[in-house]
Amino acid sequence: MFPEIRLASVTDIPGIMDIENQSFPCPWDTETINACIESPSFRTWISRLDGRVAGYITAELDAPGLHIVNLAAGENYRRQGLATCLLRTAESWGRRLGAEVSFLEVRESALPARALYKKSDYSGTQLIQGYYPDGEDGLQFRKTIRPDRVASVIAERILRRCAIIPPVGVILGSGLSWLAEEFGSLLEISFEELLGESSPEVPGHPGKISFSRCGRFVFMLGRLHHYQGYLGDEISMLPGVLGDLGVTAWILTSSSGAVDTELLPGDAVLFRDHVNFAGCVPECIIGRVRRSVYSNRLRKAAEKAARSTGTELREGIFACVSGPAYETSAEIKFLKNKDFSTVSMSTVPEALLLSARGFDVAAVSLVTNAASPEAVVTHEEVLSSQEKVRKKQEAFLAYFIREAVSVELQ
């Protein structure tokens, strides 16, 4: 079973409470669930099936390792692999942040739950007398897990430099790093420092992350690309680690070509969806992608930002191609006939991974050139169009980024 799994928000509390009351003799109250959702020390995921909350899991990282605090599935969704899927989601998060053991507590009388954990390679280690509020004894179960050394080392390097992780992340595409200037920079870390290796330079991509002075935003100034030789997991590694550390709302930007002939340089197009012609997909998320990659909540925030700043914002379908060569006339004609709005060589790998891990994701194309069959496009033209983009979109984008904080807190 591969249900839709995403981070829980306060709007999910009624569904979680229904499952709590179905599942436990001493269910959590609303305040406890809300505290787990809002606390940076915990991570709560829900699974959705048939348009409703079908199960959830809450976990935390502490000194011993990954602590599974609570796990339950609704009565109509048990014995279908849902709880196992949620458990693997939490374990994967723990592995990426360096946990070597996962542990949990279970009622001594909860035989189905004990069977589930044993099937998932957990073993009972000790009896905890009177652990539950009604006086029932608990059993602690433990499991050795293998840390993801690459991801956990990157996480450690980030935390060594910045202990407080912002809630909102922004990836800035070719030539778009000017957008971070308005928010100031408290700290900058190069991709090279985090990844432990240098990457081929692409003009317009400074290759560093910048933490804003206000502490609410982290900007990736540039990105890695498939055409540079990177695979999907490598392209999405840095935003993925930042997400694991607490960056849970994401705005992805790209300098893009306009397939729609009504679009002009400087225009903005909000992704309604995409088609991934590049075929570059992070392996770690295969089978776990939401059908709707782009968050309705963030799309509404973008629309509000456009109204508030008097900016025209269109929605459209984005075409991701492999590059590094620009599209041929035949390719542009094909995209135009299929009603695509914009085309570029990025964004989709990060969107796929971040969405699959349950984060809210929005993406915006900033039009820098006409991708018409007659056009001759160069990277220099893309970068030289930034003045038009900045003049038309800076107010909208800055408003949208700030609005994303309130979405993340809902």
PAGU-286223 format. One line per 4 residues: their letters; for each residue x, y, z of N, C-alpha, C. Coordinates in pm, whole numbers. Each point is the difference from the previous one (the first is absolute). Last residue first. Example, Ala and Ser with C-alpha at 12.3 -4.5 7.8 and 13.67 -1.06 7.14 Angstrom:
BEGIN
sa	1285 -225 708 82 119 6 -77 109 73; 29 -572 -7 -89 119 0 90 120 0 $
***
This chain:
BEGIN
qlev	-50 2680 975 -141 -39 7 -16 -146 38; 419 250 -84 -45 -8 138 -146 -45 13; 222 71 -422 72 -106 69 -51 -21 142; -164 360 -261 -51 -128 -51 64 -115 76 $
svae	154 434 87 -131 -21 61 -63 -130 -48; 410 123 -191 19 -26 143 -134 -27 66; 25 140 -454 21 -143 19 21 -37 146; -32 455 -161 -130 -63 22 14 -149 27 $
rify	382 252 -121 -43 33 137 -134 -67 33; 160 -49 -437 92 -68 92 -42 27 144; -231 230 -340 -32 -144 0 87 -75 100; 92 456 -77 -127 -16 74 -35 -148 13 $
alfa	368 107 -267 31 28 141 -124 -17 87; -53 -42 -466 76 -113 55 32 22 147; -221 352 -239 -84 -120 12 75 -113 69; 240 393 -102 -98 26 106 -87 -123 24 $
eqkk	315 -19 -357 65 4 132 -102 18 113; -71 -18 -504 -39 -107 93 58 10 140; 66 302 -403 -140 -41 -4 -41 -90 115; 452 167 -54 -89 115 -1 -145 -42 12 $
rvke	335 -333 -45 4 64 131 -99 116 9; 56 -224 -413 -64 -87 98 -7 70 135; 235 216 -342 -144 2 -26 -75 -84 104; 467 -6 19 -47 134 35 -151 12 -20 $
qssl	236 -398 -130 -34 10 142 -50 138 41; 169 -189 -436 -142 36 17 -38 22 145; 435 -152 -158 -17 143 -28 -145 46 18; 128 -462 48 51 81 111 -25 148 -23 $
veeh	-123 -302 -342 -77 -31 120 43 89 115; 245 19 -397 -128 68 -14 -86 -22 124; 406 -231 -29 25 142 24 -129 81 -10; 4 -455 -112 -3 17 144 23 147 35 $
tvva	-227 -103 -471 129 -26 65 -15 21 150; -318 -74 -493 11 27 143 140 -35 50; -324 114 -456 134 -50 30 30 41 144; -495 -69 -288 91 69 92 135 -69 10 $
epsa	-412 -133 -250 94 85 -74 109 58 90; -363 -282 165 78 -76 -98 105 84 -71; -134 147 494 -74 -18 -124 86 -75 -100; 14 169 504 42 -130 -54 -83 -30 -123 $
antv	154 468 271 -105 -68 -76 56 -130 -56; 172 246 467 15 -2 -145 -119 -70 -65; 40 69 473 116 79 -40 17 7 -151; -378 -116 434 28 -6 -144 115 93 -36 $
lsva	-131 -287 445 21 140 -35 48 3 -144; -285 -377 320 87 30 -114 9 151 -16; -122 -311 451 -31 114 -86 104 9 -110; -225 -352 420 106 31 -96 -47 109 -95 $
avdf	-96 -272 521 -50 81 -110 117 30 -92; -134 -352 448 88 43 -107 -78 85 -99; -1 -259 529 -74 85 -93 98 58 -101; 97 -481 242 9 144 15 -92 71 -98 $
gras	99 -492 62 -112 58 73 2 149 14; 288 -329 -248 30 -2 144 -103 75 82; -29 -13 -474 -12 -137 48 31 -12 149; 59 419 -218 -141 -35 11 -19 -140 57 $
llla	437 143 -90 -56 77 111 -147 -32 20; 225 -199 -371 49 -51 129 -66 73 117; -108 142 -442 -42 -137 23 41 -49 139; 149 425 -148 -143 0 31 -50 -140 32 $
epvt	447 56 -148 -18 48 137 -147 -5 40; 103 -120 -446 55 -97 97 -18 44 145; -148 306 -352 -82 -118 23 63 -101 97; 232 416 -144 -114 16 90 -72 -131 34 $
smsv	296 135 -472 19 -16 145 -135 -12 70; 116 140 -467 80 -120 21 15 -34 147; -412 262 -314 132 23 59 65 -135 29; -484 279 -211 92 -113 -8 134 40 61 $
tsfd	-582 149 -33 142 32 9 84 -126 -3; -476 -13 -92 20 144 17 147 36 -6; -305 -418 -242 91 35 108 17 151 4; -280 -286 -314 -47 103 95 88 18 122 $
knkl	47 -275 -417 -49 -71 118 -38 95 112; 193 152 -410 -121 -72 -40 -63 -75 117; 415 221 62 -105 98 -23 -132 -70 -35; 387 -263 45 -44 52 130 -115 98 -16 $
fkie	199 -164 -396 -68 -108 73 -55 51 132; 267 291 -252 -131 -18 -63 -81 -109 72; 442 63 137 -83 113 41 -140 -12 -60; 320 -316 -133 -38 -20 140 -90 112 50 $
aste	182 32 -434 -101 -107 6 -46 -23 142; 352 305 -72 -127 54 -50 -111 -105 9; 389 -69 351 -6 19 -145 -135 57 -40; 247 78 489 -92 -83 -76 6 32 -149 $
yapg	435 62 323 -136 52 -4 -83 -77 -102; 421 -217 273 -37 71 -122 -141 53 11; 215 -277 337 17 146 13 -29 77 -128; -341 -304 174 110 90 -29 128 -77 -23 $
svca	-477 -148 135 129 -38 57 109 103 -23; -537 111 72 81 -71 -99 141 -18 56; -543 132 159 140 -15 43 74 -84 -104; -471 319 16 71 -111 -64 145 1 47 $
fige	-506 197 199 143 18 -22 59 -125 -64; -510 259 45 72 -127 6 144 23 -43; -332 387 235 23 -77 -120 71 -130 27; -233 522 183 30 -138 34 21 -77 -129 $
rlet	69 554 128 -70 -106 -71 35 -135 62; -1 550 149 58 -132 21 -84 -104 -72; 93 571 63 -70 -103 -77 74 -132 17; -17 416 363 82 -72 -98 -85 -102 -73 $
gtsr	-72 321 394 -45 41 -132 77 -65 -113; 26 -69 490 104 82 -64 -40 45 -140; -285 -277 272 43 106 92 103 93 -63; -161 -389 -231 -106 100 16 49 119 81 $
aake	295 -362 -44 -18 67 -129 -107 108 11; 72 -276 372 114 91 -19 -15 78 -130; -314 -338 89 -20 115 91 111 102 -19; 42 -402 -230 -108 80 -59 -29 122 86 $
aakr	309 -312 164 54 70 -116 -104 90 -65; -137 -280 349 85 107 53 62 81 -113; -244 -381 -111 -91 106 45 79 118 58; 243 -379 -118 -52 63 -122 -96 114 35 $
lrns	166 -270 346 99 96 -48 -44 68 -128; -282 -332 179 13 108 98 100 105 -46; -64 -397 -252 -110 94 -17 13 118 96; 420 -300 -183 -89 24 113 -110 101 -33 $
yvsr	273 -359 -325 5 140 40 -114 34 94; 58 -440 -192 131 37 55 -5 138 63; -361 -395 -100 5 146 -7 128 46 69; -51 -449 -11 -51 33 -133 0 151 -22 $
rvrg	357 -219 333 -140 41 -2 -43 27 -144; 397 -348 130 -30 137 -40 -149 27 5; 280 -413 84 -49 76 115 -41 142 -36; 210 -355 -284 -117 -61 61 -61 80 114 $
iice	494 106 -100 -80 -75 -97 -114 -71 72; 368 282 180 -142 32 17 -88 -76 -98; 493 -18 32 -50 -26 135 -149 28 14; 265 84 -404 -35 -141 21 -68 -24 134 $
pvcg	-22 454 -303 73 -54 115 -44 -143 29; -26 206 -495 -84 -18 118 87 -52 115; -8 183 -546 89 2 116 -85 -1 127; -128 33 -485 7 -135 57 88 -11 121 $
afnv	-142 373 -320 139 -33 30 14 -141 55; -423 214 -94 62 -59 -119 145 -39 25; -441 110 300 144 -17 20 61 -72 -121; -438 340 125 33 -125 -68 152 -11 -1 $
hdrf	-381 280 339 116 -7 -90 -1 -132 -76; -350 389 286 54 -136 -6 121 2 -92; -190 397 147 -116 -80 35 40 -147 6; 314 463 49 -21 -137 -46 -135 -53 48 $
lvad	112 519 -106 -6 -91 113 -29 -141 -51; 232 451 -234 -98 -107 -18 11 -95 119; 155 540 -182 11 -110 97 -112 -100 -25; 298 412 -304 -125 -56 52 28 -117 96 $
gpll	342 235 -254 -38 66 124 -128 -54 60; 77 -43 -523 107 3 100 -39 84 121; -413 -201 -254 111 89 -36 110 -9 105; -469 -296 -211 90 35 109 116 85 -52 $
etdv	-336 -200 -279 -53 120 67 89 45 115; 74 -401 -264 41 121 -72 -55 127 62; 142 -485 220 -122 74 -29 40 135 -61; 348 -246 149 -58 -75 -111 -129 68 -45 $
agss	446 186 276 -144 8 -17 -41 -78 -124; 435 -70 355 -42 47 -131 -151 -4 -11; 294 68 473 -59 -94 -96 -30 68 -133; 239 -1 532 -3 84 -120 -38 -91 -116 $
stli	-144 -101 519 87 -31 -113 -12 108 -105; -132 -162 563 -6 92 -113 95 -47 -110; -285 -173 479 104 -30 -97 -16 95 -119; -149 -55 549 -31 71 -124 118 -21 -94 $
watv	-205 -252 484 102 25 -103 -59 75 -118; -51 -184 560 -72 64 -110 103 48 -101; 150 -219 394 -114 -82 -40 -90 64 -106; 491 -36 288 -50 90 -104 -115 -71 -70 $
gldg	269 -209 353 -110 87 43 -51 100 -100; 334 -385 -17 37 79 117 -110 96 43; -40 -273 -391 8 -89 116 31 77 128; 9 237 -408 -136 -39 38 -2 -90 122 $
lvgp	414 113 -184 -59 117 66 -144 -28 43; 210 -329 -254 57 6 135 -56 120 76; -127 -41 -451 -53 -110 79 50 1 143; 170 311 -322 -134 35 51 -62 -111 83 $
lmsi	425 -105 -180 4 112 93 -138 46 45; 32 -363 -324 59 -31 130 -6 118 97; -145 -68 -485 -94 35 108 59 -19 140; 252 -100 -398 -60 131 -26 -83 46 119 $
edgl	178 -438 1 104 101 25 -55 141 -19; -277 -374 -95 28 5 143 103 107 34; -103 -81 -460 -111 61 73 25 12 149; 435 -5 -305 -121 -81 1 -107 66 87 $
ygqy	428 234 -286 -54 -39 130 -129 -82 -19; 285 228 -341 40 -137 34 -56 -49 131; -86 419 -243 135 5 55 51 -138 39; -444 74 -158 95 13 -110 144 18 47 $
hhlr	-366 -20 311 20 -130 -63 105 9 -111; 21 358 403 -81 -36 -116 33 -139 -50; 19 360 475 68 -96 -86 -95 -45 -109; -21 499 240 -34 -141 19 92 -86 -84 $
glmf	-89 555 220 40 -94 -103 -36 -142 38; -13 284 372 38 87 -110 59 -89 -110; -350 -71 425 103 -69 -77 29 86 -123; -213 144 498 2 8 -145 112 -88 -54 $
vfrg	-332 66 467 130 -41 -50 -10 -4 -152; -291 246 444 18 -49 -136 142 -48 -24; -174 204 414 -117 -73 -49 21 -68 -135; 295 307 281 -5 -137 49 -115 -84 -52 $
crsf	179 473 -83 -116 -14 87 -15 -142 56; 345 119 -317 24 65 129 -116 -22 97; 99 -369 -384 -41 140 9 22 55 140; 283 -386 -267 -101 9 104 -34 148 22 $
sikg	217 -300 -429 5 123 77 -117 2 98; 329 -347 -347 -126 23 68 16 120 92; 256 -142 -490 7 11 146 -140 14 56; 179 26 -487 34 -124 67 18 14 149 $
phgp	-111 310 -404 112 19 92 40 -125 77; -236 96 -480 -24 -91 112 117 12 98; -14 231 -421 -129 32 59 -38 -88 117; 340 -203 -348 -24 143 21 -140 25 54 $
veps	265 -446 100 -98 43 -99 -24 148 25; 398 -401 143 -63 131 12 -97 24 -115; 144 -479 243 26 84 -118 -76 132 11; 132 -225 457 -89 -33 -110 33 90 -118 $
segl	269 -207 472 -35 112 -85 -91 -49 -112; 25 -219 503 63 -5 -131 -44 121 -80; -169 -111 438 135 -55 10 70 -13 -133; -450 180 151 7 -125 -76 138 -64 6 $
leef	-86 418 223 -100 -96 46 14 -135 -68; 282 368 -124 24 -33 141 -94 -110 48; -62 170 -435 124 -78 9 29 -41 143; -357 292 -100 -33 -137 -32 123 -89 18 $
siel	-8 444 291 13 -42 -139 -45 -144 -18; -170 385 355 80 -122 -4 5 -48 -145; -141 468 332 5 -68 -129 93 -121 9; -307 376 337 103 -103 -15 -9 -59 -139 $
lsgf	-266 369 131 63 -22 130 119 -92 -13; -269 338 -358 65 -130 22 68 -3 136; -438 275 -297 126 2 72 56 -138 23; -403 148 -250 -17 -63 130 129 0 83 $
eeal	-36 169 -456 -95 75 82 -11 -54 142; 266 -224 -336 63 122 53 -93 76 93; -100 -403 -267 40 -19 140 51 128 63; -118 -29 -465 -119 -1 85 35 -14 148 $
wslg	321 -18 -368 -32 134 49 -118 0 97; 156 -386 -255 50 15 137 -27 139 57; -94 -223 -450 -106 50 89 47 27 143; 227 -199 -416 -2 145 5 -97 59 100 $
sgli	-80 -501 -100 103 76 -73 -22 151 9; -264 -250 378 58 -51 -123 95 98 -65; -172 -107 525 8 106 -99 76 -49 -122; -299 -192 451 107 -33 -94 -5 102 -113 $
vgvp	-176 -17 540 -20 54 -135 120 -41 -85; -277 -121 512 116 -6 -88 -36 49 -139; -184 19 557 -26 18 -143 129 -1 -79; -25 -38 490 -110 -84 -48 -21 2 -151 $
piia	487 56 285 -121 74 -38 -110 -93 -51; 394 -114 370 -33 -21 -140 -130 73 -35; 426 20 376 -143 25 -15 -35 -4 -148; 451 -63 135 -75 -92 87 -151 16 -15 $
crrl	462 76 -303 -128 67 25 -91 -94 78; 454 -123 -104 6 142 -34 -126 75 38; 43 -467 70 122 53 61 10 151 -22; -342 -254 -208 -29 31 140 121 56 73 $
irea	53 -144 -451 -92 113 7 -24 41 145; 258 -381 -78 73 120 -42 -88 123 4; -195 -421 91 91 39 108 76 127 -35; -272 -194 -331 -81 57 107 87 50 115 $
ivsa	212 -234 -345 -42 133 -46 -83 69 108; 119 -440 84 120 86 6 -35 141 -45; -331 -333 -36 21 38 140 123 88 17; -112 -179 -433 -97 100 46 29 46 142 $
vrdp	277 -342 -169 12 119 -83 -93 109 50; -12 -430 205 117 78 38 14 127 -82; -411 -302 169 43 50 -131 116 95 26; -133 -414 344 -8 142 -36 40 25 -145 $
ritk	-229 -443 227 126 42 -61 -10 146 -43; -246 -296 420 -18 52 -135 133 54 -51; -238 -340 412 120 64 -53 -26 43 -143; -364 -63 410 46 -50 -129 125 76 -41 $
rfql	-379 -109 452 112 70 -63 37 -67 -131; -414 52 423 53 -73 -115 110 85 -65; -281 -41 507 81 78 -94 53 -93 -108; -460 -20 320 120 -67 -47 76 94 -91 $
gdeg	-381 67 433 41 16 -138 122 -84 -30; -451 2 376 144 -5 -29 24 20 -149; -431 209 275 48 -119 -73 150 11 -27; -291 342 217 78 -93 83 51 -122 -73 $
dpyy	-239 402 -168 -95 -88 70 71 -107 82; 248 319 -268 -79 71 102 -97 -87 77; 453 -223 -197 -113 72 -57 -88 62 109; 396 -264 104 41 105 -94 -118 85 -47 $
gqil	99 -389 340 -89 114 19 24 115 -95; 395 -329 -11 -117 -18 85 -79 130 15; 319 -216 -381 -9 128 70 -129 -3 83; 365 -372 -255 -133 28 51 3 132 76 $
qtgs	339 -162 -422 -22 12 144 -147 28 30; 180 -119 -443 124 8 78 -24 9 150; -226 -169 -519 -25 49 134 125 -4 85; 2 65 -543 -2 -105 102 -22 64 137 $
ydsk	-63 95 -580 19 52 136 -5 -119 97; -71 -19 -491 134 -24 56 28 72 131; -423 -36 -261 86 109 -50 138 -3 65; -333 -307 133 9 -20 -145 91 104 -64 $
kyla	-101 48 453 88 -115 -19 20 -30 -149; -306 334 117 137 43 24 99 -115 -16; -464 -91 -46 44 92 -105 146 37 20; -210 -251 335 27 -83 -118 51 86 -115 $
rapl	-141 216 390 125 -71 25 39 -87 -120; -417 213 -13 109 97 -14 135 -67 22; -390 -260 69 19 33 -141 114 99 -23; -106 -116 456 63 -108 -77 13 31 -149 $
aser	-59 260 469 -27 35 -140 66 -101 -93; 31 25 496 -117 -72 -49 -27 22 -150; 355 220 240 26 -144 8 -115 -80 -59; 117 497 -175 -71 -66 110 29 -150 -2 $
velf	365 336 -195 -128 -57 -39 -63 -67 121; 436 357 -193 -67 -69 110 -136 -49 -48; 509 113 -258 -138 39 27 -53 -78 119; 475 125 -353 -63 -67 114 -139 57 24 $
svea	479 -35 -349 -137 48 11 -66 -75 116; 539 126 -174 -97 -89 64 -136 68 -1; 379 208 -185 46 -137 -16 -93 -100 65; -6 543 -224 -42 -93 105 48 -142 -32 $
glrr	55 428 -272 107 -67 72 -39 -97 109; -258 267 -341 55 90 101 93 -72 96; -225 -230 -348 63 113 -69 61 99 97; -245 -374 169 125 -42 -64 72 119 -63 $
gwse	-432 71 182 102 -20 102 134 -39 -59; -367 35 -291 36 132 53 110 -13 104; -183 -395 -159 83 63 -103 44 139 43; -303 -234 275 134 -58 7 93 64 -102 $
atrl	-457 122 -6 69 55 117 143 -54 11; -268 -174 -344 20 143 -22 77 62 116; -136 -449 33 116 16 -87 29 146 -29; -388 -103 243 118 -32 80 127 17 -83 $
lcta	-415 46 -216 28 114 87 126 -23 83; -149 -357 -264 43 110 -86 35 124 83; -192 -368 220 137 -31 -40 58 112 -86; -453 22 120 86 30 115 146 -28 -33 $
lgqr	-319 -112 -331 7 144 22 94 35 114; -147 -443 -190 136 49 -16 17 148 27; -399 -279 57 21 28 -142 141 53 -28; -249 -95 429 43 -124 -67 9 17 -151 $
ryne	-290 379 210 99 -86 65 24 -127 -81; -314 392 -58 124 -3 -79 107 -88 63; -446 125 179 -27 -50 -135 125 -17 -85; 12 180 454 -56 -136 3 -19 -59 -140 $
gaal	388 366 69 -144 -6 20 -54 -141 -13; 503 91 168 -75 2 -125 -149 -9 33; 501 151 270 -133 -60 -4 -58 12 -140; 442 131 368 -29 -53 -132 -137 -66 3 $
nvih	403 315 311 -137 -48 -18 -19 -45 -144; 433 109 179 -82 41 114 -141 -55 -10; 513 -124 -167 -134 -2 -56 -96 24 116; 533 128 -55 -105 -45 92 -134 9 -72 $
lgpa	562 -27 -120 -133 37 -48 -105 -60 93; 468 72 223 -27 -25 -141 -136 51 -41; 247 56 437 11 -142 -36 -21 -28 -149; -37 461 161 134 -58 17 8 -148 -37 $
dlea	-399 239 -232 65 37 125 130 -77 12; -442 130 -359 140 -43 11 53 46 134; -527 -132 -172 96 102 39 139 -60 0; -557 -86 -197 133 -45 40 83 119 44 $
tiyg	-534 -197 -162 78 108 60 132 -56 48; -435 -134 -367 112 -41 84 70 125 50; -505 -196 -254 100 102 31 110 -60 85; -480 -100 -351 94 -40 104 98 112 25 $
avrg	-377 49 -289 -13 -145 21 93 -50 109; -265 474 -195 115 -48 77 -22 -146 34; -233 179 -448 -7 21 145 127 -52 67; -130 -40 -481 -22 139 37 -7 27 148 $
dlrs	103 -430 -205 -141 34 -21 -32 141 49; 436 -114 195 -62 -91 -94 -148 38 -10; 506 182 236 -135 28 -47 -42 -105 -101; 370 87 441 -24 -62 -129 -145 27 -37 $
iwtr	376 279 329 -128 -69 -17 2 -72 -135; 395 190 382 -48 -22 -136 -141 -60 5; 370 289 340 -123 -78 -13 -40 -7 -146; 438 130 356 -43 -4 -140 -120 -94 -8 $
fsps	292 318 403 -73 -118 -47 -28 11 -149; 221 344 244 67 -119 52 -64 -129 -49; -158 457 -81 110 -38 -90 73 -126 46; -534 126 89 133 1 62 108 -39 -102 $
eica	-483 2 -90 63 132 -5 142 2 55; -274 -400 -7 4 52 -137 81 129 -6; -79 -201 420 92 -82 -79 13 52 -143; -312 207 290 137 28 44 102 -79 -81 $
nite	-460 -83 -70 39 130 -53 144 34 37; -187 -386 187 23 -18 -144 46 131 -63; -124 17 450 123 -78 -16 34 -19 -148; -407 212 114 114 86 33 131 -74 -20 $
tdwp	-415 -231 -51 29 91 -111 124 84 25; -13 -463 256 -98 105 -20 47 92 -112; 97 -551 70 50 135 17 -114 99 -14; -126 -496 160 42 78 -117 58 135 39 $
cpfs	-84 -482 218 27 132 57 49 92 -112; -132 -435 -115 -81 15 122 17 137 64; 66 -84 -541 68 -9 129 -95 16 118; -117 10 -494 116 -88 13 48 -24 142 $
qnei	-366 297 -185 -25 -137 -47 106 -98 50; 42 465 86 -112 -54 78 -36 -142 -41; 339 229 -243 41 -16 140 -111 -68 81; -96 130 -440 81 -122 4 47 -28 142 $
dmig	-236 398 -74 -89 -114 -26 76 -131 11; 246 399 28 -74 -28 123 -96 -117 -19; 235 163 -374 90 -72 90 -73 -37 128; -230 267 -308 17 -135 -52 90 -84 88 $
pidt	-59 459 114 -124 -77 18 11 -144 -51; 379 294 -67 -21 -46 138 -133 -74 18; 208 233 -398 -14 -146 4 -38 -53 138; 100 464 -104 -128 -36 -62 -25 -150 -1 $
vsal	411 194 152 -106 9 101 -137 -34 -59; 408 -234 -233 -25 139 36 -115 3 99; 392 -386 -202 -129 38 56 -4 150 24; 292 -255 -389 8 49 137 -138 44 47 $
riep	3 -378 -368 49 137 11 9 39 147; -121 -425 -388 52 29 133 53 143 0; -332 -369 -300 57 135 5 43 28 143; 2 -511 -141 -95 110 18 71 134 -14 $
fm	101 -512 -133 72 126 -3 -101 114 11; 58 -579 80 -85 119 0 88 124 0 $
***
